Structure formats: structure tokens, C-alpha cells
Amino acid sequence: MSELKVTPLKPRAQQGEAATVAAKTTVIEGKPTDTINPSNLREEHKRRQNQQQARISDTDREALLRMLYHMILIRRFEEKAAEAYTLGKIGGFCHLYIGQEAVAVGALAALRPDDYVLTSYRDHGHALALGTSPDEVMAELYGKAGGCSAGKGGSMHLFDADKHFLGGHGIVGGQIPLATGVAFAAKYKGTDQVTLCFFGEAAVNQGAFHESLNMAQLWKLPCIYICENNQYGMGTSLERSMSLSDVSKKSGGYGLVGEFVDGMDVLAVREATARAVERARKDSLPSLIEVRTYRFMGHSMSDPGNYRTRAEIEKYQERDPLKVFSANLKQKGVINDAAVKEIEDRVRAEVERAIKFADSSPEPAPEELYTNIYANPIKQ
């Protein structure tokens, strides 16, 4: 049984009078952070609400419902995965996507089925948004033979070649040059496929990021680099680890188009990605998109999140992408409470079925240790 925690993140306990002060202003290492002005928060929330509602009016209803379904599916799947982890059914590392659903769902809604996608180890949401069966994803988390990587990849290495999903990668930034190579192959073969590469903001400090962007612009590759900036590389804030914390501006060093996007708005992400897809498909030009988002859980299931304050978490929970999108769809008359409940019921049934499938799926056979290791294995 794992001792790892899945409870909501809480700040370090305050003592005595400090608790009263902390309720108004929270300070980490002498730096004031997240003092919440309710009036300013309401004003910002209203402004962003109006922006999303305007986009809703310009979007096909079926597309809206499809995005809502996928966001709900990812949220409920991840909640169930957290539960399974505490029961010891999932081993190893497990990085949940709760809070970031709008990024994968919005970006992938702008693709064609034959476009390629690569991402980091926080990959459950991307696989589900691409249409990989929840049964296969959950079985992979369990390390079972019925998983999408036959139980050999686990949480961090989900693959689905049929969906052109080339992984989940455990090395920070390791997928960035791979995606650059995939885009090179597409251009070399003369197809008009584009490649989306997702990574966290901590990967931006890796040399592979800079080398890849340089090559992509030199060779004019149809690759879209999407930085899912959840503002913390493990437990270290962006400001403490990056000299230029505006990731989108780093595109200027290589001549790429750069764009900053609100990652809590699924439609804003979709629009920005669609613009980048058009540049890539029509003109074979790469783009860098910084999508500012927030993870509600810790970096992984082993992270209690003591480096973040309750005020900070609550500030972003007010802009929960799933809650806000659902509310705006209702307000615009796209959907009602009964329809939302119908989607919720459908999703919960799918997730429960996925748990049963994972439980009943067999363990990989011992001889599977030696398969898919070498292209031309030596015969004994």
C-alpha cells in the first residue's frame, strides 16, 4: 500500500497570530503572493466569462458538447485514478491532469485525425482527448496486458499509434526533439500533417527545447510547440527557475511566431492552436504557444504541495475550466442541467467500466519482457 497522498493541496500550517495574518496575505520566503482582492477577482472573472461566451456564440454546438464531454471524462477519470492509486492498484509515478483539461481538449480539437501528438509524462488527458479507450488507459495505469502500451509503459508512457499519439515521455523535454523529427519526416514525405508537442514550463530550461526550436525554424517544419505552463516545475515556482518567465517571448530568439493563451479557457486554446495549425499546414511554419494553466493536484501523487498557499489554489479554483465552461454553456442556452447530468452519468459509467476492465485484465506474460526491445532481436 502506498503512503502517497491524494488529498487537496494545503499550505503549511500557520501558528498563533500568523494564521490570522496569513488569511489576508500569504508570504513564501519573504515574497507576498496571492493577496486576493475580491472586487478585482470578480471583475477579471466577468471579463473572461464574456470572452468565452462570445466564442461560444461562434462555435458549432456539436463541437461544444464534444469538448465538454472530453473535459468531464478527463476529470472523472483522473479522480478515479487517484482513488485507485491510494488502493495500491497503480504503482510507480502518477501525474494527474486535474485543472489542465482545457489545454489538451482545446488544442486537440483543432487537429485532423492524421496529425501527430507527443507529450510529457502528464499524458492521461491527451490520450483520452484523442479518443483512446478509457479501458485501455486505465489498464495501462494498472500495468495490465490490456493497456494501450500492453502494460509495459504505465502512467508516463501511454502510446496509441492508431490515434497518431506517439507518447507520453518520462524524460523532461525528451519529446521535444522527437516531435521535431516527426515534423521533419512529414515534410520530407510531402504530407500536410502537423505535429503537436506538449511539454511543461520546466522543459523550457532544457537545451533540447532551444535546439529544437532553432532547427524547426531553420528547416521550416510543421511543428507546434505547446508549453503547458502550470507555473510550477515540481515544487519550484516559475519565477525562481527561469530568467525570462514569459515563455511565449522565447520564440523571438528563433524567429518563430509566439502566442500567450489563457489555458483555463478551452475555446481560447482551440482558437490559438487552430491559427498555429493553419501556419504549419499551409506554410510549413513552426509556432510556440504558451498556455498558462494550473494544476489543482500536486506535481505527482507523492506531492503534498506544501509550497503553495490556500489563497493561491482557491484563486485558480474560481476559474476551474470545467466549471466555467459548463456554466457559460448553460447561460448561452447550449445545454441545460439535465443534459449535463446525462453526460456526467455517461462518463461515470465509462470510468466504472474502465476500472472493471483494468481489474479483470491479465498481467503481461513474463516473456513480454523481451518483446519490442529490438527491431531485429537475436534469435536464440
VOMITI-739088 format. One record per residue (C-alpha): residue number from 1; residue in three letters; x, y, z. Coordinates in nm, 2 decimals. Each point is the difference from the previous one (the first is absolute). Last residue first. Example, Ala and Ser with C-alpha at 12.3 -4.5 7.8 and 13.67 -1.06 7.14 Angstrom:
2
- nr, rest, x, y, z
- 2, ser, 1.37, -0.11, 0.71 $
- 1, ala, -0.14, -0.34, 0.07 $
// end
This chain:
380
- nr, rest, x, y, z
- 380, gln, 1.83, -1.80, -2.95 $
- 379, lys, -0.11, 0.25, -0.26 $
- 378, ile, 0.16, 0.34, 0.02 $
- 377, pro, -0.27, 0.27, -0.01 $
- 376, asn, -0.05, 0.21, -0.31 $
- 375, ala, -0.18, 0.32, 0.10 $
- 374, tyr, 0.12, -0.04, 0.35 $
- 373, ile, -0.20, 0.04, 0.33 $
- 372, asn, -0.35, -0.07, -0.13 $
- 371, thr, -0.01, -0.34, 0.17 $
- 370, tyr, 0.24, -0.12, 0.27 $
- 369, leu, -0.18, 0.08, 0.32 $
- 368, glu, -0.31, -0.13, -0.18 $
- 367, glu, 0.12, -0.35, 0.08 $
- 366, pro, -0.13, 0.04, 0.36 $
- 365, ala, -0.36, 0.04, -0.13 $
- 364, pro, -0.16, 0.33, 0.07 $
- 363, glu, -0.24, -0.01, 0.29 $
- 362, pro, -0.36, -0.08, -0.10 $
- 361, ser, -0.28, 0.25, -0.04 $
- 360, ser, -0.28, -0.05, 0.26 $
- 359, asp, 0.08, 0.30, 0.22 $
- 358, ala, 0.08, 0.22, -0.29 $
- 357, phe, -0.33, -0.08, -0.17 $
- 356, lys, -0.19, 0.05, 0.32 $
- 355, ile, 0.17, 0.34, 0.05 $
- 354, ala, -0.07, 0.10, -0.36 $
- 353, arg, -0.37, -0.10, 0.04 $
- 352, glu, -0.02, 0.23, 0.30 $
- 351, val, 0.15, 0.28, -0.21 $
- 350, glu, -0.24, -0.06, -0.29 $
- 349, ala, -0.30, 0.00, 0.24 $
- 348, arg, 0.12, 0.32, 0.16 $
- 347, val, 0.03, 0.16, -0.34 $
- 346, arg, -0.35, -0.09, -0.11 $
- 345, asp, -0.15, 0.12, 0.33 $
- 344, glu, 0.20, 0.33, -0.02 $
- 343, ile, -0.12, 0.05, -0.36 $
- 342, glu, -0.36, -0.06, 0.09 $
- 341, lys, 0.04, 0.23, 0.30 $
- 340, val, 0.13, 0.28, -0.23 $
- 339, ala, -0.31, -0.06, -0.22 $
- 338, ala, -0.24, 0.02, 0.30 $
- 337, asp, 0.17, 0.32, 0.12 $
- 336, asn, -0.04, 0.18, -0.33 $
- 335, ile, 0.21, 0.04, -0.32 $
- 334, val, 0.07, 0.25, -0.27 $
- 333, gly, -0.22, 0.26, 0.16 $
- 332, lys, 0.27, 0.26, 0.02 $
- 331, gln, -0.02, 0.00, 0.38 $
- 330, lys, 0.02, -0.38, 0.01 $
- 329, leu, 0.31, 0.00, -0.23 $
- 328, asn, 0.16, 0.26, 0.22 $
- 327, ala, -0.06, -0.20, 0.32 $
- 326, ser, 0.15, -0.32, -0.16 $
- 325, phe, 0.31, 0.20, -0.12 $
- 324, val, 0.05, 0.16, 0.34 $
- 323, lys, -0.02, -0.33, 0.19 $
- 322, leu, 0.22, -0.19, -0.23 $
- 321, pro, 0.27, 0.27, -0.03 $
- 320, asp, 0.01, 0.05, 0.38 $
- 319, arg, 0.03, 0.38, 0.02 $
- 318, glu, -0.10, 0.03, 0.37 $
- 317, gln, 0.23, -0.29, 0.05 $
- 316, tyr, 0.28, 0.23, -0.11 $
- 315, lys, -0.04, 0.24, 0.29 $
- 314, glu, -0.07, -0.28, 0.24 $
- 313, ile, 0.34, -0.15, -0.07 $
- 312, glu, 0.18, 0.33, 0.05 $
- 311, ala, -0.19, 0.07, 0.32 $
- 310, arg, 0.08, -0.35, 0.14 $
- 309, thr, 0.37, 0.06, -0.05 $
- 308, arg, 0.24, -0.21, -0.21 $
- 307, tyr, 0.33, -0.14, 0.11 $
- 306, asn, -0.17, -0.26, 0.22 $
- 305, gly, -0.12, -0.19, -0.30 $
- 304, pro, -0.04, -0.35, 0.15 $
- 303, asp, 0.19, -0.15, -0.30 $
- 302, ser, 0.02, -0.38, -0.02 $
- 301, met, -0.30, -0.02, -0.24 $
- 300, ser, 0.19, 0.22, -0.25 $
- 299, his, 0.05, 0.37, -0.04 $
- 298, gly, -0.27, 0.07, 0.25 $
- 297, met, -0.37, 0.03, -0.08 $
- 296, phe, -0.18, 0.31, -0.13 $
- 295, arg, 0.23, 0.04, -0.29 $
- 294, tyr, 0.00, 0.35, -0.15 $
- 293, thr, -0.01, 0.14, -0.36 $
- 292, arg, 0.19, 0.25, -0.21 $
- 291, val, 0.02, -0.13, -0.35 $
- 290, glu, 0.33, 0.12, -0.16 $
- 289, ile, -0.02, -0.06, -0.38 $
- 288, leu, 0.31, -0.04, -0.21 $
- 287, ser, -0.05, -0.02, -0.38 $
- 286, pro, 0.16, -0.18, -0.29 $
- 285, leu, -0.05, 0.09, -0.37 $
- 284, ser, -0.08, -0.25, -0.27 $
- 283, asp, -0.20, 0.27, -0.20 $
- 282, lys, -0.35, -0.15, -0.03 $
- 281, arg, 0.01, -0.28, 0.26 $
- 280, ala, 0.22, 0.16, 0.26 $
- 279, arg, -0.15, 0.35, -0.03 $
- 278, glu, -0.35, -0.14, 0.01 $
- 277, val, 0.08, -0.22, 0.29 $
- 276, ala, 0.14, 0.30, 0.19 $
- 275, arg, -0.33, 0.19, -0.05 $
- 274, ala, -0.20, -0.30, 0.10 $
- 273, thr, 0.21, -0.03, 0.31 $
- 272, ala, -0.08, 0.35, 0.11 $
- 271, glu, -0.37, -0.05, -0.07 $
- 270, arg, -0.02, -0.33, 0.19 $
- 269, val, 0.19, 0.14, 0.30 $
- 268, ala, -0.24, 0.30, 0.02 $
- 267, leu, -0.29, -0.25, -0.03 $
- 266, val, 0.12, -0.21, 0.30 $
- 265, asp, 0.04, 0.30, 0.22 $
- 264, met, 0.22, -0.08, 0.31 $
- 263, gly, 0.31, 0.00, -0.21 $
- 262, asp, -0.02, 0.37, -0.08 $
- 261, val, 0.23, 0.03, -0.29 $
- 260, phe, 0.34, 0.17, -0.08 $
- 259, glu, 0.12, -0.02, -0.36 $
- 258, gly, 0.33, -0.03, -0.17 $
- 257, val, 0.07, -0.01, -0.38 $
- 256, leu, 0.35, -0.13, -0.04 $
- 255, gly, 0.31, 0.21, -0.08 $
- 254, tyr, 0.24, -0.20, 0.22 $
- 253, gly, 0.06, 0.24, 0.29 $
- 252, gly, -0.35, 0.15, -0.05 $
- 251, ser, -0.16, -0.33, 0.10 $
- 250, lys, 0.14, 0.05, 0.36 $
- 249, lys, -0.28, 0.26, 0.04 $
- 248, ser, -0.26, -0.27, 0.03 $
- 247, val, 0.17, -0.12, 0.32 $
- 246, asp, -0.05, 0.32, 0.19 $
- 245, ser, 0.21, -0.10, 0.31 $
- 244, leu, 0.32, 0.14, -0.14 $
- 243, ser, 0.27, -0.09, 0.26 $
- 242, met, -0.17, -0.33, 0.08 $
- 241, ser, 0.03, -0.21, 0.32 $
- 240, arg, -0.12, 0.22, 0.28 $
- 239, glu, -0.28, 0.17, -0.20 $
- 238, leu, -0.14, -0.33, -0.13 $
- 237, ser, -0.06, -0.13, 0.35 $
- 236, thr, 0.18, -0.30, 0.13 $
- 235, gly, -0.19, -0.30, 0.13 $
- 234, met, 0.00, -0.22, -0.31 $
- 233, gly, 0.06, 0.27, -0.26 $
- 232, tyr, -0.28, 0.23, 0.10 $
- 231, gln, -0.19, 0.26, -0.20 $
- 230, asn, -0.25, -0.24, -0.17 $
- 229, asn, 0.16, 0.12, -0.33 $
- 228, glu, -0.12, -0.26, -0.26 $
- 227, cys, 0.26, 0.10, -0.26 $
- 226, ile, -0.14, -0.09, -0.35 $
- 225, tyr, 0.26, -0.03, -0.27 $
- 224, ile, -0.17, -0.02, -0.34 $
- 223, cys, 0.20, -0.18, -0.27 $
- 222, pro, -0.04, 0.04, -0.38 $
- 221, leu, 0.38, 0.04, -0.06 $
- 220, lys, 0.16, 0.30, -0.17 $
- 219, trp, 0.35, -0.15, -0.01 $
- 218, leu, 0.17, 0.30, 0.18 $
- 217, gln, -0.32, 0.06, 0.22 $
- 216, ala, -0.03, -0.36, 0.11 $
- 215, met, 0.38, -0.03, 0.05 $
- 214, asn, 0.01, 0.30, 0.24 $
- 213, leu, -0.31, -0.11, 0.18 $
- 212, ser, 0.15, -0.35, 0.05 $
- 211, glu, 0.34, 0.13, 0.13 $
- 210, his, -0.18, 0.23, 0.25 $
- 209, phe, -0.22, -0.27, 0.14 $
- 208, ala, 0.28, -0.26, 0.00 $
- 207, gly, 0.21, 0.22, 0.22 $
- 206, gln, -0.25, -0.04, 0.29 $
- 205, asn, -0.13, 0.32, 0.17 $
- 204, val, -0.32, -0.02, -0.20 $
- 203, ala, -0.06, -0.34, 0.15 $
- 202, ala, -0.10, 0.16, 0.33 $
- 201, glu, -0.29, 0.17, -0.18 $
- 200, gly, -0.17, -0.33, -0.07 $
- 199, phe, -0.01, -0.17, -0.33 $
- 198, phe, -0.25, -0.06, -0.29 $
- 197, cys, 0.12, -0.06, -0.36 $
- 196, leu, -0.25, 0.02, -0.28 $
- 195, thr, 0.10, -0.13, -0.34 $
- 194, val, -0.15, 0.10, -0.33 $
- 193, gln, -0.09, -0.21, -0.30 $
- 192, asp, 0.01, 0.15, -0.34 $
- 191, thr, 0.18, -0.29, -0.16 $
- 190, gly, 0.31, 0.04, -0.21 $
- 189, lys, 0.20, -0.28, 0.13 $
- 188, tyr, 0.28, 0.23, 0.11 $
- 187, lys, -0.25, 0.24, 0.16 $
- 186, ala, -0.16, -0.28, 0.21 $
- 185, ala, 0.34, -0.14, 0.09 $
- 184, phe, 0.12, 0.34, 0.12 $
- 183, ala, -0.31, 0.03, 0.21 $
- 182, val, 0.07, -0.33, 0.16 $
- 181, gly, 0.36, 0.11, 0.06 $
- 180, thr, -0.11, 0.32, 0.18 $
- 179, ala, -0.24, -0.22, 0.21 $
- 178, leu, 0.30, -0.21, 0.10 $
- 177, pro, 0.20, 0.31, 0.08 $
- 176, ile, -0.28, 0.12, 0.24 $
- 175, gln, -0.08, -0.35, 0.15 $
- 174, gly, 0.30, -0.01, 0.23 $
- 173, gly, -0.09, 0.33, 0.16 $
- 172, val, -0.01, -0.15, 0.35 $
- 171, ile, 0.06, -0.38, -0.06 $
- 170, gly, -0.31, -0.20, 0.08 $
- 169, his, -0.16, 0.02, -0.35 $
- 168, gly, -0.38, -0.05, -0.07 $
- 167, gly, -0.03, -0.10, -0.32 $
- 166, leu, -0.02, -0.02, -0.38 $
- 165, phe, -0.38, 0.06, -0.03 $
- 164, his, -0.07, -0.05, -0.37 $
- 163, lys, -0.35, -0.13, 0.11 $
- 162, asp, 0.07, -0.34, -0.13 $
- 161, ala, 0.36, 0.02, 0.14 $
- 160, asp, -0.14, 0.03, 0.36 $
- 159, phe, 0.27, 0.05, 0.26 $
- 158, leu, -0.02, 0.06, 0.38 $
- 157, his, 0.34, 0.02, 0.16 $
- 156, met, -0.02, 0.19, 0.33 $
- 155, ser, -0.28, -0.19, 0.16 $
- 154, gly, 0.12, -0.34, -0.08 $
- 153, gly, 0.22, -0.10, -0.29 $
- 152, lys, 0.02, -0.37, -0.01 $
- 151, gly, -0.37, -0.09, 0.06 $
- 150, ala, -0.07, -0.07, -0.36 $
- 149, ser, 0.07, 0.36, -0.10 $
- 148, cys, -0.37, 0.07, -0.04 $
- 147, gly, -0.08, -0.21, 0.30 $
- 146, gly, -0.16, -0.35, -0.02 $
- 145, ala, 0.32, -0.17, 0.11 $
- 144, lys, -0.02, 0.18, 0.34 $
- 143, gly, 0.23, 0.25, 0.16 $
- 142, tyr, -0.29, 0.15, 0.20 $
- 141, leu, 0.05, 0.34, -0.17 $
- 140, glu, 0.00, -0.19, -0.33 $
- 139, ala, -0.33, -0.16, 0.10 $
- 138, met, -0.14, 0.35, 0.07 $
- 137, val, 0.11, 0.13, -0.34 $
- 136, glu, -0.13, -0.31, -0.19 $
- 135, asp, -0.35, 0.01, 0.17 $
- 134, pro, -0.01, 0.38, -0.05 $
- 133, ser, 0.02, -0.07, -0.37 $
- 132, thr, 0.24, 0.23, -0.19 $
- 131, gly, -0.21, 0.28, -0.16 $
- 130, leu, 0.25, 0.28, -0.04 $
- 129, ala, -0.14, 0.17, 0.31 $
- 128, leu, 0.06, -0.32, 0.20 $
- 127, ala, 0.36, -0.03, -0.11 $
- 126, his, 0.06, 0.37, 0.07 $
- 125, gly, -0.15, -0.01, 0.34 $
- 124, his, 0.20, -0.30, 0.12 $
- 123, asp, 0.33, 0.16, -0.11 $
- 122, arg, 0.17, 0.17, 0.29 $
- 121, tyr, 0.32, -0.18, -0.10 $
- 120, ser, 0.07, 0.24, -0.28 $
- 119, thr, -0.16, 0.03, -0.34 $
- 118, leu, 0.00, -0.10, -0.36 $
- 117, val, -0.28, 0.04, -0.26 $
- 116, tyr, -0.01, -0.07, -0.37 $
- 115, asp, -0.26, 0.11, -0.25 $
- 114, asp, -0.20, -0.27, -0.18 $
- 113, pro, -0.33, 0.06, 0.19 $
- 112, arg, 0.01, 0.37, -0.09 $
- 111, leu, 0.08, 0.25, 0.27 $
- 110, ala, -0.18, 0.30, 0.15 $
- 109, ala, -0.18, -0.20, 0.27 $
- 108, leu, 0.34, -0.12, 0.12 $
- 107, ala, 0.08, 0.35, 0.13 $
- 106, gly, -0.32, 0.06, 0.19 $
- 105, val, -0.02, -0.34, 0.16 $
- 104, ala, 0.36, -0.02, 0.09 $
- 103, val, 0.01, 0.35, 0.15 $
- 102, ala, -0.35, 0.02, 0.15 $
- 101, glu, 0.06, -0.31, 0.22 $
- 100, gln, 0.28, 0.17, 0.20 $
- 99, gly, -0.17, 0.01, 0.34 $
- 98, ile, 0.03, -0.37, 0.07 $
- 97, tyr, 0.27, -0.15, -0.23 $
- 96, leu, 0.14, -0.25, 0.25 $
- 95, his, 0.36, -0.12, 0.01 $
- 94, cys, 0.05, -0.36, 0.11 $
- 93, phe, 0.33, -0.15, 0.09 $
- 92, gly, 0.05, -0.36, 0.08 $
- 91, gly, -0.29, -0.23, 0.08 $
- 90, ile, -0.37, 0.01, -0.06 $
- 89, lys, -0.22, -0.24, 0.18 $
- 88, gly, 0.13, 0.10, 0.34 $
- 87, leu, -0.33, 0.12, 0.14 $
- 86, thr, 0.13, 0.35, 0.01 $
- 85, tyr, 0.08, -0.03, -0.37 $
- 84, ala, -0.35, -0.12, -0.09 $
- 83, glu, -0.15, 0.31, 0.17 $
- 82, ala, 0.23, 0.23, -0.20 $
- 81, ala, -0.09, -0.18, -0.32 $
- 80, lys, -0.37, 0.05, 0.08 $
- 79, glu, 0.05, 0.37, 0.03 $
- 78, glu, 0.21, 0.00, -0.32 $
- 77, phe, -0.28, -0.18, -0.19 $
- 76, arg, -0.26, 0.24, 0.14 $
- 75, arg, 0.20, 0.31, -0.11 $
- 74, ile, 0.10, -0.15, -0.34 $
- 73, leu, -0.36, -0.10, -0.09 $
- 72, ile, -0.14, 0.33, 0.11 $
- 71, met, 0.24, 0.18, -0.23 $
- 70, his, -0.07, -0.24, -0.28 $
- 69, tyr, -0.37, 0.04, 0.03 $
- 68, leu, 0.02, 0.38, 0.01 $
- 67, met, 0.22, 0.00, -0.32 $
- 66, arg, -0.25, -0.22, -0.18 $
- 65, leu, -0.29, 0.22, 0.11 $
- 64, leu, 0.17, 0.31, -0.14 $
- 63, ala, 0.09, -0.17, -0.33 $
- 62, glu, -0.36, -0.11, -0.03 $
- 61, arg, -0.13, 0.35, 0.06 $
- 60, asp, 0.22, 0.16, -0.27 $
- 59, thr, 0.20, 0.29, 0.13 $
- 58, asp, -0.05, 0.38, -0.05 $
- 57, ser, -0.24, 0.05, 0.29 $
- 56, ile, 0.23, -0.20, 0.22 $
- 55, arg, 0.29, 0.24, -0.08 $
- 54, ala, -0.21, 0.29, 0.12 $
- 53, gln, -0.08, -0.19, 0.32 $
- 52, gln, 0.37, -0.06, 0.05 $
- 51, gln, 0.09, 0.37, -0.01 $
- 50, asn, -0.29, 0.09, 0.22 $
- 49, gln, 0.11, -0.24, 0.27 $
- 48, arg, 0.35, 0.13, -0.03 $
- 47, arg, -0.12, 0.35, 0.08 $
- 46, lys, -0.23, -0.12, 0.28 $
- 45, his, 0.28, -0.20, 0.17 $
- 44, glu, 0.23, 0.30, -0.02 $
- 43, glu, -0.25, 0.23, 0.15 $
- 42, arg, -0.09, -0.25, 0.27 $
- 41, leu, 0.37, -0.04, 0.09 $
- 40, asn, 0.05, 0.37, 0.01 $
- 39, ser, -0.28, 0.04, 0.25 $
- 38, pro, 0.10, -0.29, 0.21 $
- 37, asn, 0.36, 0.13, 0.03 $
- 36, ile, 0.20, -0.32, 0.07 $
- 35, thr, 0.35, 0.03, 0.14 $
- 34, asp, 0.16, -0.27, -0.22 $
- 33, thr, 0.36, 0.04, 0.09 $
- 32, pro, 0.22, 0.21, 0.22 $
- 31, lys, 0.37, -0.10, -0.02 $
- 30, gly, 0.18, -0.06, 0.32 $
- 29, glu, 0.07, -0.37, -0.06 $
- 28, ile, -0.37, -0.07, -0.06 $
- 27, val, -0.24, 0.26, 0.12 $
- 26, thr, -0.38, -0.02, 0.02 $
- 25, thr, -0.20, 0.31, 0.06 $
- 24, lys, -0.35, 0.02, 0.16 $
- 23, ala, -0.05, -0.35, 0.15 $
- 22, ala, 0.38, -0.01, 0.05 $
- 21, val, -0.03, 0.29, 0.25 $
- 20, thr, -0.25, -0.19, 0.21 $
- 19, ala, 0.21, -0.32, -0.01 $
- 18, ala, 0.31, 0.19, 0.10 $
- 17, glu, -0.18, 0.10, 0.32 $
- 16, gly, 0.04, -0.35, 0.13 $
- 15, gln, 0.16, -0.26, -0.23 $
- 14, gln, -0.04, -0.05, -0.37 $
- 13, ala, -0.02, -0.35, -0.16 $
- 12, arg, 0.18, -0.03, -0.33 $
- 11, pro, -0.23, 0.06, -0.29 $
- 10, lys, -0.25, -0.27, -0.11 $
- 9, leu, -0.03, -0.20, -0.31 $
- 8, pro, -0.31, -0.22, -0.04 $
- 7, thr, 0.04, -0.35, 0.13 $
- 6, val, 0.18, -0.25, -0.23 $
- 5, lys, 0.28, -0.11, 0.23 $
- 4, leu, 0.27, -0.26, -0.05 $
- 3, glu, 0.04, -0.27, 0.27 $
- 2, ser, -0.04, -0.27, -0.26 $
- 1, met, -0.14, -0.34, 0.10 $
// end
